[in-house]
Amino acid sequence: MRSSVSLVIITLGAASMFACSPAKPVAAAQPAFVESTPTAVATPALKLPVSLNAVMVSLVDHASEPLWLDAYDPPSTQARWREAEYNAYQMAVSGKLIQLAGAGPNDADWVADPEWKTFADEMSAAGMDALQAAQIKNVQALNDAGDRLVASCESCHKKFKPGLTSMGLYKSTSYPPSK
Ligand code: HEC
């Protein structure tokens, strides 16, 4: 009698061990996943193919200048409001894009500075204001967005822009072309 009870216990024990075993591969997979995480983190950071100086001139300045002009001389056609909308998208995106370093000698140091991120986020937020203004064709709102935008450029330039540009790229004196 006694031995048959222990046999039942042994059998149950074996059964529960067996019941547990399907869970084992999952438990074993866990450390493997954790181990692979540092490899993923070590992937090289995304880097822009050109300098931040070039991004400033060709994208940031190129898209912002017409927006300021639009606030003074409001778009009168659907096509020009659409242009304003696209320029605003470019500002909103470039505020995030310039948080990636490019090929300029100072880029990596700049993007690593928390203040750089604050100024760049502010520029992006001003771009979103401009986007909303362009979408509802509200000139006063576009003007307010323009004020917020210029403040973001100036605050960042005051802190980070050296006297001479690192790659020697300056804003074109003839941009935007006269209509
Ligand atoms: C987060 C910081 C930051 C923000 C925001 C920013 N800039 Fe810049 N900008 C710089 C830095 C730094 C340089 C110099 C780049 C270099 O020397 O490599 C520069 C250079 C430039 C240049 C080329 C130099 C020149 O004077 O012609 C222009 C044009 C320019 N920025 C326009 C703008 C405009 C317009 C805005 C706002 C809509 C703006 N930037 C917002 C940091 C910023």
Boltz pocket constraint, residues with backbone or C-beta under 6 A from the ligand:
constraints:
  - pocket:
      binder: B
      contacts: [[A, 51], [A, 52], [A, 53], [A, 56], [A, 57], [A, 60], [A, 61], [A, 64], [A, 65], [A, 98], [A, 104], [A, 106], [A, 110], [A, 115], [A, 116], [A, 117], [A, 119], [A, 120], [A, 123], [A, 149], [A, 150], [A, 152], [A, 153], [A, 154], [A, 156], [A, 157], [A, 160], [A, 161], [A, 162], [A, 164], [A, 165], [A, 166], [A, 167], [A, 169], [A, 170], [A, 171], [A, 172]]
      max_distance: 6.0
